[in-house]
């Protein structure tokens, strides 16, 4: 076994051997999330990797189940971003060379549930699923052009979507926790779905529960 | 402009989320025990009526709205409810812009002082829109989301009177002979998602000077009467 694996195993053992912290019901937790957003499926044909930030609040209904509300914002770069193309300017009929600046954003509001599985000491792994609305926005701008152009604009529509995934939270002290979370988002568009995989670091701030 | 508006709405939603989870300092004294009205298991039925309007520089005058709903306290101070409203958002001559939100919401209630019960919540739903007597009538469902604020006070046994304020964010319908909006001939997101994957799109553009906001914000203020049981 290499030194790296011995170190990882030692760290895991230390985490598992940490004094157990009761997973209390009645806790309210506000969680911040920052990480990366990776388009998948058909959406990966028009967008590249980007970043995500999220804010969620949940309430622990039982020892193993929490329910809450989450807001997420994803920003990814369009697949043609930085490309040099020449198009006919509709107002003059003349060809104009330009460099494209293209992006996609998703703004989601969803209700979700978290089910905690196999909690161990300060570690709380969970699976999560939710549903809500997502606003899909496409933005196009021109970073440079050989002549005046009206190219550019934005277009957006709101859609229903689902999300699901898993994560793990490590309670640092009191109600404060640090963790990792991966979520798969599927937004139902007409003809093709928008699918994004997000992974990120979570920072949770909680209130003390009843400890039942 | 649109980006700023979205940022403002996101900030407002974040504020609502924080308000929903944290009690204000001046109400600290009243948060110690849960009043009977806000106990887990309570059920409320609300009826409400008032004013509804679309925000924006070019928007019809606001009109009447009414609605009803049911809430159940799944936890102390936390309710989940379902609501149906009917909003006449505006008139232009004989043409009418109507919206019927069918929504699900999560609300955090609290008590300030002895008899004021404020609340803040978030909701999502399917919003049925109908424009008729326009010369180019249109109807359909679209998703929407909203923040709701309000306060109630008991006026009789098992009866609360209050005010409900809600701000809805939904897609703006395309232009219509009676009502302004983005051009219906433009590329929509559904079209862009498909066509941008085609080879010909690598050297083509679909958007030219297409910067009009595609979102509209709807406001409503209503007097609310709630039966508790």
Interface residues (C-beta under 8 A of the other chain):
Chain A: X28 X30 X42 X43 X45 X46 X55 X57 X59 X61 X69 X71 X73 X78 X79 X80 X83 X85 X86 X87 X90 X107 X109 X110 X111 X132 X133 X135 X136 X137 X138 X140 X150 X151 X152 X153 X154 X155 X156 X157 X158 X159 X160 X189 X190 X191 X192 X194
Chain B: X2 X6 X10 X13 X14 X17 X18 X20 X21 X74 X75 X78 X104 X106 X122 X124 X142 X143 X144 X145 X169 X170 X171 X186 X187 X188 X189 X190 X192 X193 X194 X196 X197 X202 X203 X204 X205 X207 X208 X209 X210 X211 X214 X215
